[in-house]
Amino acid sequence: MSKRSWFVVAMVGLLGVGVALISPAAPGIAQGALRIGGSQAYAGVFSVTGGFVPDPQTFGGIQAGGSMDARSLGILPNCRGFVAQQPDVIVHYMPSPSFPWARFFVRGSGDTTMIINDAAGRWWCSDDEGGGLNPMIDISNPPGGQYDIWVGSYSSGRLIPATLYLTELTSNRP
């Protein structure tokens, strides 16, 4: 094989590896650590259609926390707390045109945080936006699809019992 042929083969091989590294895959690991796009969550996988009753929908049985420091994941500057690799809850949410807005919030027995990877692949982080020690994330025109949700605590390995809520009503808050 000539030097030129070898170079072309080597470059094609390197480009192929590069494409494989940046191509989206499901399920995958985001930001080097969090599992997104999977089908398993610690507290369950749920389907919700917009205009639901009762509002808010509740997703209990969460043990907020984990060993991964959200600040080191490189997601967003305001991501805080310790979370597990696998989501706590997966919500398959299909919004209604009548409700072009959604709010996720947490109520826990301690200081909690929240990270969401929404159906469009956007990251959302919250710490105390709901008042007190509770996280809250408002999403305008939420895309339909899978929402991977992590609920964190402020100490590595410390688990806090918590409940996640999904509402389409502005009056529902943590």
Buried (B, 14 or more C-beta within 10 A) or exposed (E): EEEEEEEEEEEEEEEEEEEEEEEEEEEEEBBEBBBBBBEEBBBBBBEBEBEBEEBBBEBEEBBBBBEBBBBEBEBBEEBBBBBBEBBBBBBBBBBEEEBEBBBBBBBBEBBBBBBBBBBEEEBBBBBBBBEEBBBBBBBEEBBBBBBBBBBBBBEEEBBBBBBBBBBBEEEBBB
